[in-house]
Amino acid sequence: MFKRIALVAALAVASTTAFAAPVTYKIDANHTSVVASWSHFGFSNPIANFGQVDGAITYDPANVGSSKVEVTLPLAGLDSHVVKFDEHLRSADFFDAEKFPTITFKSTKVEAAGDKKLRVFGDLTIKGITRQVVLDTTINKVGEQPMAKRAAAGFDATTTIKRSDFGVDKYAPNVSDNVTIRITTEAVVPKAE
């Protein structure tokens, strides 16, 4: 009888572990980079970093399909390392940041794509125009972040978009229409209130 009770208890614990709820992590802007790169007349491949990232990642390794991502990129955090160029990028020639101060991404579907790989489908909105993009994503690590002493998750992702799809097409095609976006992010479970 005791063995049967112990077995039922063990199965209950196992089923709770197997069906654990998804975990929601807050993006750590200090350990997150969203970098865009493009060809400048074929001579160079400049970059711009979109800093001050805000958002959340919900990840469930047992049920990847229930995972989701929601991110806001304030254009105030745009940094190409050239102040005058940053101002030009924020102008109406490109992002028109005064009228559209943020870029957003909201996932619509997440699916497994191999060992430590995901495909994150979602709606990217730039200048009020929304298009679906796919982020090819690598799961770097999920575990306790030693400095925060809380659960954390880290991911890298890449995608390529056409800037003309979002009305950011000044100087195309000489300055390439295709823009590669590389993301690395660390996200931590928020502190308990």
C-alpha positions in Angstrom: 0.0 0.0 0.0 2.8 2.4 1.0 4.6 1.7 -2.4 1.4 2.5 -4.3 1.0 5.8 -2.4 4.6 6.7 -3.1 4.2 5.8 -6.8 1.1 8.0 -7.1 2.9 10.9 -5.3 5.9 10.5 -7.7 3.7 10.5 -10.7 1.9 13.6 -9.5 5.3 15.4 -9.1 6.4 14.2 -12.5 3.2 15.4 -14.2 3.5 18.8 -12.5 7.1 19.1 -13.8 6.2 17.9 -17.3 3.3 20.4 -17.5 5.0 23.3 -15.8 3.5 26.7 -16.8 5.4 28.9 -19.2 7.9 31.3 -17.6 7.8 35.0 -18.5 11.0 36.9 -18.5 11.6 40.7 -18.7 14.2 41.7 -21.3 17.3 43.1 -19.7 18.2 46.1 -21.9 21.7 46.2 -20.5 22.4 42.8 -22.0 20.4 43.0 -25.2 21.5 44.3 -28.6 19.4 44.7 -31.7 21.8 45.6 -34.5 20.8 46.4 -38.1 23.4 46.3 -41.0 23.2 47.1 -44.7 25.3 47.7 -47.7 26.3 51.3 -48.4 26.8 51.4 -52.2 28.7 48.1 -52.0 31.6 49.8 -50.2 30.9 49.2 -46.6 28.4 47.5 -44.3 27.5 50.1 -41.6 25.5 49.1 -38.4 23.1 50.8 -36.1 22.2 49.5 -32.6 18.7 49.9 -31.3 19.2 50.4 -27.6 16.8 50.9 -24.6 14.9 47.7 -25.6 11.8 46.9 -23.5 9.7 43.8 -23.5 9.0 40.3 -22.4 9.7 36.8 -23.5 7.5 33.9 -22.4 9.2 30.6 -23.0 7.9 27.0 -22.4 10.4 24.3 -23.4 7.7 21.7 -22.8 5.3 23.4 -25.1 7.2 25.7 -27.5 4.0 26.8 -29.2 2.8 28.6 -26.1 5.9 30.8 -26.1 5.7 34.4 -27.1 7.7 37.6 -27.5 6.7 41.3 -27.3 9.3 44.0 -27.8 9.4 47.8 -28.1 12.5 49.6 -29.5 12.4 53.3 -28.8 14.1 55.2 -31.6 15.6 57.5 -29.0 18.0 54.6 -28.3 19.2 54.4 -32.0 23.0 54.6 -32.1 25.1 54.3 -35.2 28.1 55.8 -33.4 27.8 58.9 -35.6 25.6 61.6 -34.1 24.7 63.4 -37.3 23.8 60.1 -39.0 21.6 59.2 -36.0 19.7 62.5 -36.4 19.3 61.7 -40.2 18.0 58.2 -39.5 15.4 59.7 -37.0 14.3 62.3 -39.6 11.4 62.0 -41.9 13.8 60.7 -44.6 13.9 57.4 -42.7 12.2 56.5 -39.5 10.3 59.8 -38.9 10.8 59.3 -35.1 8.9 62.4 -34.1 5.8 60.9 -35.6 6.6 57.2 -35.0 8.8 57.1 -31.8 9.0 53.3 -31.5 9.4 50.1 -33.4 7.5 47.1 -32.1 7.6 43.3 -32.6 4.8 41.0 -31.4 5.1 37.2 -32.0 2.2 35.4 -33.6 3.6 31.9 -33.6 6.7 30.1 -32.2 7.8 26.7 -33.4 10.7 24.3 -32.7 13.3 24.2 -35.5 15.9 21.6 -34.2 18.2 21.3 -31.3 18.2 24.6 -29.4 16.6 26.3 -32.4 13.2 28.1 -32.8 11.4 30.0 -35.5 9.6 33.0 -34.1 7.0 34.4 -36.5 5.6 37.9 -35.7 4.4 41.3 -36.6 7.1 44.0 -37.0 5.7 47.5 -37.0 7.9 50.4 -38.3 6.4 53.8 -39.2 2.9 52.5 -38.6 3.4 49.7 -41.2 3.1 46.1 -40.0 4.7 43.2 -41.9 5.2 39.6 -40.8 8.8 38.6 -40.2 10.5 35.4 -39.1 13.3 35.3 -36.5 15.6 32.4 -36.8 16.4 31.9 -33.1 19.0 30.0 -31.1 18.4 29.2 -27.4 21.7 30.2 -25.7 20.9 29.2 -22.1 18.0 28.8 -19.7 18.8 28.7 -16.0 19.6 30.8 -13.0 21.4 34.0 -13.7 24.2 34.0 -11.1 24.2 37.8 -10.5 20.4 38.3 -10.4 19.9 35.0 -8.5 16.7 34.5 -10.6 15.7 32.4 -13.5 16.9 33.8 -16.9 16.9 32.9 -20.5 19.1 34.0 -23.4 18.5 33.9 -27.1 20.2 35.0 -30.4 18.1 35.7 -33.5 18.5 36.9 -37.0 16.3 38.0 -39.8 16.5 40.0 -43.1 13.9 42.6 -44.0 13.3 44.9 -46.9 13.2 48.5 -45.6 11.0 49.5 -48.5 8.3 47.3 -47.1 8.2 49.8 -44.2 8.5 53.1 -46.1 12.1 53.5 -45.1 13.5 53.4 -48.6 15.5 56.6 -49.1 18.5 56.0 -51.5 17.4 52.4 -52.3 18.7 50.4 -54.1 22.2 52.0 -53.9 22.0 51.8 -50.2 20.7 48.3 -50.0 17.0 47.6 -49.5 17.8 44.4 -47.6 18.7 45.0 -43.9 20.0 42.2 -41.7 19.0 42.3 -38.1 20.9 40.5 -35.4 19.6 40.2 -31.9 21.1 38.9 -28.7 19.1 39.1 -25.6 19.1 38.2 -22.0 15.9 38.2 -20.0 15.3 37.6 -16.3 12.2 36.7 -14.3 11.1 40.0 -12.6 11.6 40.4 -8.9 8.6 39.5 -6.8 6.5 42.5 -5.9 
